[in-house]
Amino acid sequence: MTLLRPLRADDGPALRRLLEATDVFTADEVDVAMELVDGGERDGYFFRVAEEDRQVAGYVCYGPALFSATSWDLYWIVVDPVGVRKGIGSELLAAAESAAAADAARTMLVETASKLSYAPSRRFYEKHGYAEIARVPDFYAEGDDKVVYAKRLDGAPAPPVAAAVAVGESVGRDRGVFALRAFSAGDTIEVAPVLSFSSEEWEEYVVNTDLADYCFRWTNDGDDGAIALGLGSLYNHSYSPSAKYVLRFPEREIAFVALRDIEAGEEITVNYNRDHESQKPVWFDAI
């Protein structure tokens, strides 16, 4: 059973071991985190420590954003690697959000990094309702951006998601979809809602038009069709794609996911065959 409690004066050594055990933070980052821990709850920094079987298993540090009446910052959230899949991180995050909301905060902000080792952290925040609202290219180092996430705590609509892709001119192929920022392998690039139509409507109204070139075959048997909104229908084909697409029938959406690291400014391609490794010839009216 997980116990969440306030920070104690003797927690320092155990929390330093946790910071080092994650194998994510640099020595300088660990030192900065420990300066806050050693300072205790003062100057707007608050803590909750998680215990499992009387052993420290994680902690979170958070507090009001400087000069803001309605926003709080999540500074650190660290979980023993052994406890990552036990939901301890989710409990710590919920505790920080509850404390902020109780103080009339409307938004929780998180700053993290874009490098590959931070991909699990980014997915963690996205899973818990955080949206990327800003990115500073090469902030921490060349190719390592500062990524800012936000979540509304008062039930208001989520903050707008920062644009990650845009339409551009693809050499020899008219238009294509290009990355506005770097993506790591496994990152979700875009989730496109779809407008679907029946196989009968496909044959009667679509198949003999230019629109067919921008449609996906929908349902498991591929008889129906769908138009992807957003930029979903504009990704170009490649047999060596940088991304794949995943058809989510119940949600009526298509997720585009990076297969490898993608650089800012690079065109993003998919294999129009559902299997991104397939080398079968592609009929462009049957994506």
Contacts in CASP RR format, 6 or more apart in sequence:
PFRMAT RR
TARGET T0000
AUTHOR 0000-0000-0000
METHOD contacts of the structure
MODEL  1
MTLLRPLRADDGPALRRLLEATDVFTADEVDVAMELVDGGERDGYFFRVA
EEDRQVAGYVCYGPALFSATSWDLYWIVVDPVGVRKGIGSELLAAAESAA
AADAARTMLVETASKLSYAPSRRFYEKHGYAEIARVPDFYAEGDDKVVYA
KRLDGAPAPPVAAAVAVGESVGRDRGVFALRAFSAGDTIEVAPVLSFSSE
EWEEYVVNTDLADYCFRWTNDGDDGAIALGLGSLYNHSYSPSAKYVLRFP
EREIAFVALRDIEAGEEITVNYNRDHESQKPVWFDAI
1 52 0 8 1.000
2 50 0 8 1.000
2 51 0 8 1.000
2 52 0 8 1.000
2 57 0 8 1.000
2 86 0 8 1.000
2 87 0 8 1.000
2 88 0 8 1.000
2 91 0 8 1.000
3 50 0 8 1.000
3 51 0 8 1.000
3 52 0 8 1.000
4 48 0 8 1.000
4 49 0 8 1.000
4 50 0 8 1.000
4 51 0 8 1.000
4 91 0 8 1.000
4 92 0 8 1.000
4 95 0 8 1.000
5 48 0 8 1.000
5 49 0 8 1.000
5 51 0 8 1.000
6 41 0 8 1.000
6 47 0 8 1.000
6 48 0 8 1.000
6 49 0 8 1.000
7 37 0 8 1.000
7 40 0 8 1.000
7 41 0 8 1.000
7 47 0 8 1.000
7 48 0 8 1.000
7 49 0 8 1.000
7 59 0 8 1.000
8 49 0 8 1.000
9 40 0 8 1.000
11 37 0 8 1.000
11 49 0 8 1.000
11 56 0 8 1.000
11 59 0 8 1.000
12 34 0 8 1.000
12 37 0 8 1.000
12 38 0 8 1.000
14 55 0 8 1.000
14 56 0 8 1.000
15 33 0 8 1.000
15 34 0 8 1.000
15 37 0 8 1.000
15 49 0 8 1.000
15 56 0 8 1.000
15 58 0 8 1.000
15 59 0 8 1.000
15 78 0 8 1.000
16 30 0 8 1.000
16 34 0 8 1.000
16 37 0 8 1.000
18 56 0 8 1.000
18 57 0 8 1.000
18 58 0 8 1.000
18 59 0 8 1.000
18 78 0 8 1.000
18 79 0 8 1.000
18 80 0 8 1.000
19 25 0 8 1.000
19 29 0 8 1.000
19 30 0 8 1.000
19 33 0 8 1.000
19 34 0 8 1.000
19 78 0 8 1.000
20 30 0 8 1.000
21 80 0 8 1.000
21 81 0 8 1.000
22 78 0 8 1.000
22 79 0 8 1.000
22 81 0 8 1.000
23 81 0 8 1.000
24 117 0 8 1.000
24 118 0 8 1.000
24 121 0 8 1.000
25 33 0 8 1.000
33 61 0 8 1.000
33 76 0 8 1.000
33 78 0 8 1.000
36 45 0 8 1.000
36 61 0 8 1.000
36 75 0 8 1.000
36 76 0 8 1.000
37 47 0 8 1.000
37 59 0 8 1.000
37 61 0 8 1.000
39 45 0 8 1.000
40 47 0 8 1.000
41 47 0 8 1.000
44 63 0 8 1.000
44 64 0 8 1.000
45 61 0 8 1.000
45 62 0 8 1.000
45 63 0 8 1.000
45 75 0 8 1.000
46 61 0 8 1.000
46 62 0 8 1.000
46 63 0 8 1.000
46 96 0 8 1.000
46 99 0 8 1.000
47 59 0 8 1.000
47 60 0 8 1.000
47 61 0 8 1.000
48 59 0 8 1.000
48 60 0 8 1.000
48 92 0 8 1.000
48 95 0 8 1.000
48 96 0 8 1.000
48 99 0 8 1.000
49 56 0 8 1.000
49 58 0 8 1.000
49 59 0 8 1.000
50 56 0 8 1.000
50 57 0 8 1.000
50 58 0 8 1.000
50 59 0 8 1.000
50 79 0 8 1.000
50 88 0 8 1.000
50 89 0 8 1.000
50 91 0 8 1.000
50 92 0 8 1.000
51 57 0 8 1.000
52 80 0 8 1.000
52 83 0 8 1.000
52 86 0 8 1.000
52 88 0 8 1.000
56 80 0 8 1.000
57 79 0 8 1.000
57 80 0 8 1.000
57 82 0 8 1.000
57 83 0 8 1.000
57 86 0 8 1.000
57 88 0 8 1.000
58 78 0 8 1.000
58 79 0 8 1.000
58 80 0 8 1.000
58 88 0 8 1.000
58 89 0 8 1.000
58 92 0 8 1.000
59 76 0 8 1.000
59 77 0 8 1.000
59 78 0 8 1.000
59 92 0 8 1.000
60 74 0 8 1.000
60 76 0 8 1.000
60 77 0 8 1.000
60 78 0 8 1.000
60 89 0 8 1.000
60 92 0 8 1.000
60 93 0 8 1.000
60 95 0 8 1.000
60 96 0 8 1.000
61 74 0 8 1.000
61 75 0 8 1.000
61 76 0 8 1.000
61 77 0 8 1.000
62 72 0 8 1.000
62 73 0 8 1.000
62 74 0 8 1.000
62 75 0 8 1.000
62 96 0 8 1.000
62 99 0 8 1.000
62 100 0 8 1.000
62 108 0 8 1.000
63 72 0 8 1.000
63 73 0 8 1.000
63 75 0 8 1.000
63 100 0 8 1.000
64 71 0 8 1.000
64 72 0 8 1.000
64 73 0 8 1.000
64 100 0 8 1.000
64 103 0 8 1.000
64 105 0 8 1.000
65 71 0 8 1.000
65 72 0 8 1.000
65 73 0 8 1.000
65 109 0 8 1.000
70 104 0 8 1.000
70 105 0 8 1.000
70 106 0 8 1.000
70 107 0 8 1.000
71 105 0 8 1.000
71 106 0 8 1.000
71 107 0 8 1.000
71 108 0 8 1.000
71 109 0 8 1.000
72 96 0 8 1.000
72 100 0 8 1.000
72 103 0 8 1.000
72 105 0 8 1.000
72 107 0 8 1.000
72 108 0 8 1.000
72 109 0 8 1.000
73 108 0 8 1.000
73 109 0 8 1.000
73 110 0 8 1.000
73 111 0 8 1.000
74 93 0 8 1.000
74 96 0 8 1.000
74 108 0 8 1.000
74 109 0 8 1.000
74 110 0 8 1.000
77 89 0 8 1.000
77 92 0 8 1.000
77 93 0 8 1.000
77 96 0 8 1.000
79 88 0 8 1.000
79 89 0 8 1.000
79 92 0 8 1.000
80 88 0 8 1.000
89 124 0 8 1.000
90 128 0 8 1.000
93 128 0 8 1.000
96 108 0 8 1.000
97 108 0 8 1.000
97 151 0 8 1.000
97 153 0 8 1.000
100 108 0 8 1.000
100 153 0 8 1.000
101 153 0 8 1.000
101 154 0 8 1.000
105 153 0 8 1.000
106 152 0 8 1.000
106 153 0 8 1.000
106 154 0 8 1.000
106 156 0 8 1.000
107 150 0 8 1.000
107 151 0 8 1.000
107 152 0 8 1.000
107 153 0 8 1.000
107 159 0 8 1.000
108 130 0 8 1.000
108 150 0 8 1.000
108 151 0 8 1.000
108 153 0 8 1.000
109 148 0 8 1.000
109 149 0 8 1.000
109 150 0 8 1.000
110 125 0 8 1.000
110 130 0 8 1.000
110 148 0 8 1.000
110 149 0 8 1.000
110 150 0 8 1.000
111 146 0 8 1.000
111 147 0 8 1.000
111 148 0 8 1.000
111 149 0 8 1.000
112 118 0 8 1.000
112 121 0 8 1.000
112 122 0 8 1.000
112 125 0 8 1.000
112 146 0 8 1.000
112 147 0 8 1.000
112 149 0 8 1.000
113 140 0 8 1.000
113 144 0 8 1.000
113 145 0 8 1.000
113 146 0 8 1.000
113 147 0 8 1.000
114 122 0 8 1.000
114 135 0 8 1.000
114 143 0 8 1.000
114 144 0 8 1.000
114 145 0 8 1.000
114 146 0 8 1.000
114 147 0 8 1.000
114 181 0 8 1.000
114 182 0 8 1.000
114 184 0 8 1.000
115 140 0 8 1.000
115 141 0 8 1.000
115 143 0 8 1.000
115 144 0 8 1.000
115 184 0 8 1.000
116 184 0 8 1.000
116 185 0 8 1.000
116 261 0 8 1.000
119 184 0 8 1.000
119 185 0 8 1.000
119 186 0 8 1.000
119 187 0 8 1.000
122 147 0 8 1.000
122 149 0 8 1.000
122 187 0 8 1.000
125 149 0 8 1.000
125 151 0 8 1.000
126 132 0 8 1.000
126 149 0 8 1.000
126 188 0 8 1.000
128 151 0 8 1.000
129 151 0 8 1.000
129 158 0 8 1.000
130 149 0 8 1.000
130 150 0 8 1.000
130 151 0 8 1.000
131 149 0 8 1.000
131 150 0 8 1.000
131 151 0 8 1.000
131 158 0 8 1.000
131 159 0 8 1.000
131 160 0 8 1.000
131 161 0 8 1.000
132 147 0 8 1.000
132 148 0 8 1.000
132 149 0 8 1.000
132 161 0 8 1.000
132 162 0 8 1.000
132 164 0 8 1.000
133 148 0 8 1.000
133 149 0 8 1.000
133 150 0 8 1.000
133 159 0 8 1.000
133 160 0 8 1.000
133 161 0 8 1.000
133 162 0 8 1.000
134 147 0 8 1.000
134 148 0 8 1.000
134 162 0 8 1.000
135 145 0 8 1.000
135 146 0 8 1.000
135 147 0 8 1.000
135 148 0 8 1.000
135 162 0 8 1.000
135 181 0 8 1.000
136 145 0 8 1.000
136 146 0 8 1.000
136 148 0 8 1.000
137 143 0 8 1.000
137 145 0 8 1.000
137 181 0 8 1.000
137 182 0 8 1.000
137 264 0 8 1.000
138 144 0 8 1.000
138 145 0 8 1.000
139 145 0 8 1.000
139 146 0 8 1.000
140 146 0 8 1.000
143 182 0 8 1.000
145 181 0 8 1.000
145 182 0 8 1.000
150 158 0 8 1.000
150 159 0 8 1.000
151 158 0 8 1.000
151 159 0 8 1.000
152 158 0 8 1.000
152 159 0 8 1.000
163 180 0 8 1.000
164 179 0 8 1.000
164 180 0 8 1.000
164 181 0 8 1.000
164 183 0 8 1.000
164 189 0 8 1.000
164 190 0 8 1.000
165 177 0 8 1.000
165 178 0 8 1.000
165 179 0 8 1.000
165 180 0 8 1.000
165 189 0 8 1.000
165 190 0 8 1.000
165 231 0 8 1.000
165 268 0 8 1.000
166 177 0 8 1.000
166 178 0 8 1.000
166 180 0 8 1.000
166 231 0 8 1.000
167 175 0 8 1.000
167 176 0 8 1.000
167 177 0 8 1.000
167 178 0 8 1.000
167 231 0 8 1.000
167 234 0 8 1.000
168 175 0 8 1.000
168 176 0 8 1.000
168 177 0 8 1.000
168 178 0 8 1.000
169 175 0 8 1.000
169 176 0 8 1.000
170 176 0 8 1.000
170 236 0 8 1.000
170 267 0 8 1.000
173 236 0 8 1.000
175 234 0 8 1.000
176 234 0 8 1.000
176 235 0 8 1.000
176 236 0 8 1.000
176 267 0 8 1.000
177 231 0 8 1.000
177 232 0 8 1.000
177 234 0 8 1.000
177 235 0 8 1.000
177 236 0 8 1.000
177 267 0 8 1.000
177 268 0 8 1.000
178 265 0 8 1.000
178 266 0 8 1.000
178 267 0 8 1.000
178 268 0 8 1.000
179 189 0 8 1.000
179 262 0 8 1.000
179 263 0 8 1.000
179 264 0 8 1.000
179 265 0 8 1.000
179 266 0 8 1.000
179 267 0 8 1.000
179 268 0 8 1.000
180 264 0 8 1.000
180 265 0 8 1.000
181 264 0 8 1.000
182 261 0 8 1.000
182 262 0 8 1.000
182 263 0 8 1.000
182 264 0 8 1.000
183 189 0 8 1.000
183 258 0 8 1.000
183 261 0 8 1.000
183 262 0 8 1.000
184 258 0 8 1.000
184 261 0 8 1.000
185 258 0 8 1.000
185 259 0 8 1.000
185 260 0 8 1.000
185 261 0 8 1.000
186 257 0 8 1.000
186 258 0 8 1.000
186 259 0 8 1.000
187 257 0 8 1.000
187 258 0 8 1.000
188 255 0 8 1.000
188 256 0 8 1.000
188 257 0 8 1.000
188 258 0 8 1.000
189 243 0 8 1.000
189 256 0 8 1.000
189 257 0 8 1.000
189 258 0 8 1.000
189 262 0 8 1.000
189 268 0 8 1.000
190 230 0 8 1.000
190 231 0 8 1.000
190 232 0 8 1.000
190 255 0 8 1.000
190 256 0 8 1.000
191 253 0 8 1.000
191 254 0 8 1.000
191 255 0 8 1.000
191 256 0 8 1.000
192 228 0 8 1.000
192 229 0 8 1.000
192 230 0 8 1.000
192 231 0 8 1.000
192 232 0 8 1.000
192 233 0 8 1.000
192 253 0 8 1.000
192 254 0 8 1.000
192 255 0 8 1.000
192 256 0 8 1.000
193 228 0 8 1.000
193 229 0 8 1.000
193 230 0 8 1.000
193 252 0 8 1.000
193 253 0 8 1.000
194 216 0 8 1.000
194 218 0 8 1.000
194 226 0 8 1.000
194 227 0 8 1.000
194 228 0 8 1.000
194 229 0 8 1.000
194 252 0 8 1.000
194 253 0 8 1.000
194 254 0 8 1.000
195 226 0 8 1.000
195 227 0 8 1.000
195 229 0 8 1.000
196 218 0 8 1.000
196 224 0 8 1.000
196 225 0 8 1.000
196 226 0 8 1.000
196 252 0 8 1.000
197 205 0 8 1.000
197 206 0 8 1.000
197 224 0 8 1.000
197 225 0 8 1.000
197 226 0 8 1.000
198 224 0 8 1.000
198 225 0 8 1.000
199 223 0 8 1.000
199 224 0 8 1.000
199 225 0 8 1.000
202 215 0 8 1.000
202 223 0 8 1.000
202 224 0 8 1.000
202 225 0 8 1.000
206 212 0 8 1.000
206 215 0 8 1.000
206 225 0 8 1.000
207 285 0 8 1.000
211 227 0 8 1.000
212 284 0 8 1.000
212 285 0 8 1.000
213 284 0 8 1.000
213 285 0 8 1.000
214 227 0 8 1.000
214 233 0 8 1.000
214 234 0 8 1.000
215 225 0 8 1.000
215 226 0 8 1.000
215 227 0 8 1.000
215 233 0 8 1.000
215 285 0 8 1.000
215 287 0 8 1.000
216 225 0 8 1.000
216 226 0 8 1.000
216 227 0 8 1.000
216 228 0 8 1.000
216 233 0 8 1.000
216 245 0 8 1.000
216 247 0 8 1.000
216 254 0 8 1.000
216 287 0 8 1.000
217 223 0 8 1.000
217 224 0 8 1.000
217 225 0 8 1.000
217 226 0 8 1.000
217 286 0 8 1.000
217 287 0 8 1.000
218 224 0 8 1.000
218 225 0 8 1.000
218 226 0 8 1.000
218 247 0 8 1.000
218 249 0 8 1.000
219 225 0 8 1.000
219 249 0 8 1.000
220 249 0 8 1.000
226 254 0 8 1.000
227 233 0 8 1.000
228 254 0 8 1.000
232 254 0 8 1.000
232 256 0 8 1.000
235 243 0 8 1.000
235 245 0 8 1.000
235 256 0 8 1.000
235 268 0 8 1.000
235 269 0 8 1.000
235 270 0 8 1.000
236 267 0 8 1.000
236 269 0 8 1.000
236 270 0 8 1.000
237 269 0 8 1.000
237 270 0 8 1.000
237 271 0 8 1.000
237 272 0 8 1.000
237 282 0 8 1.000
237 284 0 8 1.000
238 269 0 8 1.000
238 270 0 8 1.000
238 271 0 8 1.000
239 271 0 8 1.000
239 279 0 8 1.000
240 269 0 8 1.000
241 259 0 8 1.000
241 269 0 8 1.000
241 270 0 8 1.000
241 271 0 8 1.000
241 276 0 8 1.000
242 258 0 8 1.000
242 259 0 8 1.000
242 260 0 8 1.000
242 262 0 8 1.000
242 266 0 8 1.000
242 267 0 8 1.000
242 268 0 8 1.000
242 269 0 8 1.000
243 256 0 8 1.000
243 257 0 8 1.000
243 258 0 8 1.000
243 259 0 8 1.000
243 262 0 8 1.000
243 268 0 8 1.000
243 269 0 8 1.000
243 270 0 8 1.000
244 256 0 8 1.000
244 257 0 8 1.000
244 259 0 8 1.000
244 270 0 8 1.000
244 271 0 8 1.000
244 276 0 8 1.000
245 254 0 8 1.000
245 255 0 8 1.000
245 256 0 8 1.000
245 257 0 8 1.000
245 270 0 8 1.000
245 274 0 8 1.000
246 254 0 8 1.000
246 255 0 8 1.000
246 256 0 8 1.000
246 257 0 8 1.000
247 254 0 8 1.000
247 274 0 8 1.000
248 254 0 8 1.000
248 255 0 8 1.000
256 268 0 8 1.000
256 270 0 8 1.000
258 268 0 8 1.000
259 276 0 8 1.000
262 268 0 8 1.000
270 276 0 8 1.000
271 277 0 8 1.000
271 278 0 8 1.000
271 282 0 8 1.000
272 282 0 8 1.000
272 284 0 8 1.000
272 287 0 8 1.000
273 280 0 8 1.000
273 282 0 8 1.000
END
